[in-house]
Amino acid sequence: MKSNKKTIRKRVWFYLTVFSISILSFLWIFQVIFLGAYYEIVERNEVENVTNKIKRAYGTNNFESTLDRLSYSNNVCIEISNSSLQSYSVNQYFRGCSGILNNIALTKFKQNFITNNLKNSNFVIKDSNYGGKILIKAISLDDDNYAFVSAILAPIGSTTTILASQLIYVTLLVLLLSFVIAYFISEKISDPIVSISKTAASLGKGNYDVTFEVNNTTKEIEDLAQTLNHAKDTLSKTDAIRRELLANVSHDLKTPLTMIKAYAEMTRDLNGENKEKRDQNCTTIIEETDRLTLLVNDILELSKMQSGNETLKMENFDIHEMIKEVLNKFDYLDDINFIYKNEKSYIVKGDKKRIYQVLFNLINNAIHYVGKDRQVIIQVSVIKKDKVLVEVKDHGKGIKKEEQEYIWDKYYQVNKQYSRTGTGIGLSIVKSILELHKVKYGVESKKGEGTTFYFELKKQKTSGLKK
C-alpha cells in the first residue's frame, strides 16, 4: 500500500517556499497597501517632535537659529504668531511655506485656536497646490505667542506604483531562489537520514555488520547515527548471548535427559538382579532429575522476576544469622575454606527468601571460581550509618574490566572453556532480586587477583526485628 505521507525533501521544500511567500506577502502589504498610512504616521510623529523641541527652545538666545535648523532638517514650515495673528518669525527654508500660510483654512484654524485659548491642537487640510494634505500642529508658547508647524503630505501614488513594479521582479527572484535553496537544503538534510533509514532497515533484518555513518555536519544527525551504532552493538551482543543461551539451555536439558534415559534403561535391562548397581543407577537418575528441576525452577524464577509480576515480602531480619544458615549448606565442601569476617548481628530490611537466594548464589559462584588458596571470604560492614554492605570475595582469576558489565547476563561465561556446574543463571537472578529491592550492587575485580561481589541493604534498629 502506497503511503500518502510526504518525504523530508518535499516537506523542507514546502515549508521554505511557504516561508518565502509569507515574507513577500508581508512586504507587499506594508510597502504598497499600507505605505500611505505608514507615511502619514511618520510625518505626524515628526511634526510632534518638532513642536516639542520648539517649546523647549522658546525663550533662549538661539531660538531663531533653532527654528531654522528644525525647518531645514525636518522639511517643515514653522510660524510663530501672536494673538493678533501677526507673524514675527516665519522660517523660509521650507519652499512651500508661503503657500501653506496663505491657505484660508489654515487662517481660520489659527483664529479658532487663539480665540478658544487652546494649548495644543492638530489639524489636517487639503493642499490645493500639491494635491495632497497638510498636517498642522499648533501649540501655545505663552499667553500671547503661538507656534504653528506644518508639513505637506505629498501624494505617493507614483511611489507606490514604482514599488509595486519593483516588487514584482523581487518576488519572482526570491521565489526562484527559494525553490533552488529549498531543493539543496532538503537534499542536504534528507540524504543522510535516507541513508540511515536504509541502514536501519538492513539492521532490522538481522545484519549486524552495518555501520551508521557519523561524519555529518548536522549535530542531531550525527548524534542519531552514534546512538544507532551503540544500539547495533548492543543488539549484536544480545543476539550472541541469546544464541549462546539457547545452545546452553539445550545442552543442559539434553544432558540430564540423556543420562536419565540411559540409566533407566540400564536399570531395566542390565541390573535387575544387582541391587547395588541398581541403587547407583537410581541415585544418578535422581541427581540428574534434581539438576534438571533446579534449572527449570531457576528459569521460571528469573522469568517471573523480570516480568514485573513479582511482589516482595519486606521484613526485618538478622543478616548475620542468614549468612551462617547459608554457609551451613556448604558444609560438605571440605576443600573450601570459608572465612566470615565481622560476625556481628545487623538487622536489615528486605525480602528474606530473596536475599537468601542472593547470598546462596553469590557464595556458590565464588566457590566455582575459587583461587588456589581455596578461600571464599564473606564480609559484612556498616556504611553511611544506615546501610549494611555485604561482600563475597574469592581469589580466583578475576574478570576483565570490559567483561564485567556482561557477567549478569544469563549463561555469560568469563572463561568459555569453563565447565559449568550450576544452572548458569545465578547472577541474573541476583541482579533481578537486587533491582527489585532498589539497592546498590555491583562487582569489583582485577585480572589475576580475584573478584568481589557486593550489595547494600537498609540497616534497621535492633528493636525492629520480627520474632
N, C-alpha and C positions, 0 to 999 in steps of 0.2 A: 504493500500500500504506500502510495507516494505521500510524503509529508508536505503540508502546506506552510510549514514554518520557514521563515526567511533565514538565509545564511548570514554569517557575521559580515561578509563583504557587502551584501545588499543592505543590511541594517546600518553599517557605518556610512555607506554612500547615501542612504536615505536621510539619516539624521543630519549629516553635514550639509546636504542640499537644502533640507528644511531650515536649518540654521541660517544659511546664506540668504535664502528667500525672506526669512523673517527680518534679518538685518536690513535688507534692501527695502522691504515694505515700510519699516520704521523710517528709513531715510526718505522715501517718497512722501510719507505722511507729514513729516516735520519740515522737510526742505521745500515742499511745494504747497501742500494743502494748508498747513498752519504757519507758513512763513510770514504772512501779513500780520497775523495776531501776535506772533512772537516779536516781530519788528516793532509793533506798537507798544508792547510791554517794555521792551528795552528802552525805547525813546522816553516813555513815561518815567521810568526809573532814573534815566539820565537827567531829565528836567528836574525831578525831585531832588537829586543830589546837588544840582547847580544852585537851586533856591536855598538849600541848607547851607552851602558854602557862602552864598551872598549874605545870608543873615548873620553868620559868624564873622564875616569880614566888615560888616557895616560899622561905621564909626572909626575905623582905623585909618592911618595916614595913607596907606597904599590901596584904599578901597577901589578907586577908579582903575588902577592898573590891574587889580584882581578881576574886575568886571571884563576888562579887555582880554585877559588870559582865559577866563572861563568861556567867553563867547567864541574865541578863536579855536580853543581846543575841543569844544563840545558842539560847535556849529549851531549855536542858538542865538536868538535875539534877546537882549536884556534891556529893559526900560525901567528907569527909576522916576516915579512921578509923585507929585504932592496931591493934596486933596482937591486942588483946583484943576487937576489933570495937566499941570504944566510939567513937562519932562525936562529935568535938568541934567540927565545923563542917559544918553541913548547910544549903545555900542554899535559901531558901524562895521565891525569886522564880518558880521553876517550879512551877505549880499541881499537877502530877501527881507531885511529888517524894515525897510521903508514901506514895502508893500504890505507887510503884516500890520504895521502901526496905522496905516490908512484904512484898514478894514473896518467897516461900520459896525459889524457885530462885535468886534473887539472893543471898540469905543463904548458901546452900550454895556459890555461886560465890566469894563473898568469903572464906569459910572455906578453901576449897581453894586460892585464890590466895595467901593469907597462909601457910598451912601448908606449901605447897611452895616458899615463898620465891621466888616469881616476880617478875620485873622489870616485865613488861607482858603483858597478855592481852586478848583480845576475846571477848565472849560475847553470844549472842542468845537471848532468852526470849520466850515468848508473853505478851501482856498480856491477862489475863482481863477487866480492867475496860473497855478500849477496843477490844478485838478485833483489835489489831494486833500489832506486835513492839516489843521494847525492845532497843536497841543499847547495850551496856555496854563501856566501855573502862577497864581497871584499870592503874595504874602505881605503882611503888614510889618514894616521895619520899625516904625514908631507911630506916634499919634497923627503925624501929618505926611509921612513918606511911605511909599509902597513900591514893591518890586514886581515886575511882570516879566516872566521868562517864557519865550515862545519857541517852538520847534516845528518845522514843517515835516509832515509825513508824506514823503513823495510816493506816487503810485509805483507799485512793484510788479505790475502785470508783466512788463517786458523782462524783468529779472526772473520772475517765476517761469516764464516761457523758456528762457535760456537754461535755467537749472533743469527743467524737465527734459529739454533736448539733450543736455549733457548726461543726465541720469539714465537715459535710455541706453547710451553707449556703455556707461559704467555698469548698469545692470547686466547687459549681455556679457561684458568682460568678466564680471565677478561670477556669474553663473557658469561660464565656461571654465574659469579657474577652479571653482568649487567642484565641478564634475571631475576634473583631472586630479586635483588634490585628494578628493574623496576616494577615487579609484586607487591611488598609490597608498594612501593611509590604510584603506581596507585590506589591500594586499599585504602590507607590512604587518598588520595585526593578525590577519586571518591565517596567513601561510604557516607560521609556527604552531598555531592552535590546530589547524588541519593536520599538520604533521604529527603532533602529539596525539590527536584523536586516532589516527591510523595506527600509531604505535600501541596505543591503549587497546585498540581492537585486537591486535596481534597478541598482546599480553592476556586479554580475556580468553583467547583460545588455548592458553597454556604455554605460550612461548616465552620463557623467562630469560632468553638471551638478548632481548631487545634493550635498547638504551634510549632514554628520552634526552634529546639534545638540550643543553643548558646554556649554550653560547648565544643567548639572545639579549638584545639591549633593553628589553622591557623587563623590569624587575619582577612584576607579578607572574609573567610567563616563565621566567627563569625559576622563580620560587615553586611554581606548579610543576615544572619538569623535575626539580630536585626532590620534591615531595613524592612524585610518582616513581622516581628511581628508587627512593627509600622504600616505598610500598612494594615495588617489584622485588627488591632484595629480600624483604620480609616474607612476601608470598613464596618466593623461591625456597627460602629456608623452611617455611611452614610446610610446603609441599614435600620437601625432602624428609622432614620429620614425620609427616603423615604416611609417606611410603614406608619409612622405617618402622613406624608404629604398626602398620598393617602386617609387615613382614614379621615383626617380633611377636605380636599377638598371635598371629597364625602359627608361628613356631612354638610359642608357649602353650597354645591349646593343643597343637598336634602331638607334642612330645608326651605329655601325660596321658593323652587319649591312646596313643600307640602303646605305651607301656602298660596301661590298664588292660587293653585288649590282649596284649601278648601274655601277660602274667595270668590273666583269667583263663586263656586257652591252655597255658601250661598246667594250671591247677586242674583244669577239667581233663586234659588228655594224658598228662605225664605223671602227676604227683598225687593221684587219688589215694594211693595206699601209704604214701610217705607223709606223715603228719607234720614233721619238722619242716620239710621243704614246702609243703602246702601253706604252713603258717607264715613262712618267709615271703612267699608269693602274695599272700593276702595282705601282709603288712605293707609290702611295696604298693599294692593296689590302693590301700587306704591312704598311704602317704601321697601318692600321686593325685588321688582324688582330693585330698586336703589342699594340695598345691593348686589344683585346678579351681577349687572352690574359693581359695584365697584370691586368686587372680580375678575371677568373676566378681567377687564381692568388692575388691578394690576398684574395679572399673565402674561398678554400679555406684559406689560411694562417691567417686570422683565426678561421675556424670550428674549425680543428684546435687552435689555442692555447686558445680559450675552452671547448673540450670537456673539457679537463683531460688529454688524452692526449699532450700534448707533453712530451718529455723534453729537458732542457737538457744540452748537452755543455760542461761547465765547464772552462776552461783559462786560463792566464795569457797575456796579450798586451800589446803596446805600444799604448796608446790614441792616442799621437801619430802613429804610423805609419798607424793605421787612419783617422784624420781626414784625413791627407794623401791616402790612397788614395780616400776618398770624394770629396774636393774635386776630384780629377783627373777624376771622372766628369762634373763640371760645367764643364770647361774650355771647352766650346763656347759657353758663355754669356758673350759678350764685354761685354754691357751690365751684368753683375753684378760688383760689387767685393767679393770675399771677403777678410775680414780675420781672420786666425788669430792670436790673442794667446797669449802664454806657450807658445811652441813648445818644449816640453821633454818628454822621454820619461818617461812614468809607466807602470809595469807594473800592470795591473788584472786582476781575475778575473771571468770571465763566459763566456757562450756567444758565441764570436767572430762567428759567422754572424748571430746575432740582434742583437747590439749594432751590427753593421754596418748592419742594416736600420733600427735606431732612428736612427742618425746620418743615414743617407740620407733617411729620411722627414722628420726634423726640418729638415734643411737644405733639402730640396725644398719643404716647407711654408713656410719663411721666404722662399724665392725667390718663391712665389706671392703673398705678402703684403708684398713688399719695399716700402720707402718711396721717396720722391722722391730720396733720396741714393743709391739702388740699392746699399746696403751690407747684407751679411749677415756677422755677427760670430760667430766661434766662439772660446770661451774655456775653458781648462782650468786648474784650480787645485786645490791640496790643502787639505782642511779636516779638522779633528779628527785630524790626523796619519795616520789610516789610511783616509781617504776621499778619492776624487778626484771633484771636481764638474765636470761638463761642461755648458756653457751655449751655446745657439744663439739669437742675437738678431736682430731686424730693427727698423727704424724706420718701420714701416707705421702703419695707422690704429689698431691696438690692439684690445683686446677689452673690452667692458663687464664689470664685476665679476660681475653676475648671470648672464652667459652663459658664464663661464669653466669652470664645472663640466660644461657640456654639450659642450665642444669635442672631448672624447674620444669622443663618440658617433659611430657610423657615419653619414656623409653630413651631419653637422651643419655648417651654414654660418653664419658670423658675419654675413656680408653676403649676403642671399638673392638679390641681383642679380648676385653674383659668378659668372662663368662658369668652372666647374672645369676644370682641365687635367689633374689627376691622377685617381685612382680614387675618391677621396672617403672612403677608409677608412684612410689612412696613420696618422692619430693613434690610431685604435682599435687598430691593430697595435702601435704604440709602447707604448700603455698595457698591452696584454696581455703583451708581452715583458718590460717592466719589472716588472710584478706577478709574473710567473713567477720573475724574479730576486730578488723580495722586497727591492727597493731603493727609496729615496725618490726621487720625481719630482714634477714639477708645472709650473705656468705662472705667470708674473707679467706683468701687462700694465696699461697705462694708456691710456685712450682718447686717441688723437691723438699718442701718444709711441712706440708700438711694443710688441713682445711678446718675452718671454724664456722659452724652454722649457729645463728643466734636469733632470738626473738624476745620481745618485751611483753610484759603483762602489767596491768594496773595493780599496784600494791594496795591492800586493804588493811584496816585496823584489825588487830587480833580478835577483838570482840565481835567482829562481823562474820566469823566462821560459823557455817551451818553444822549443827550436830547431826 
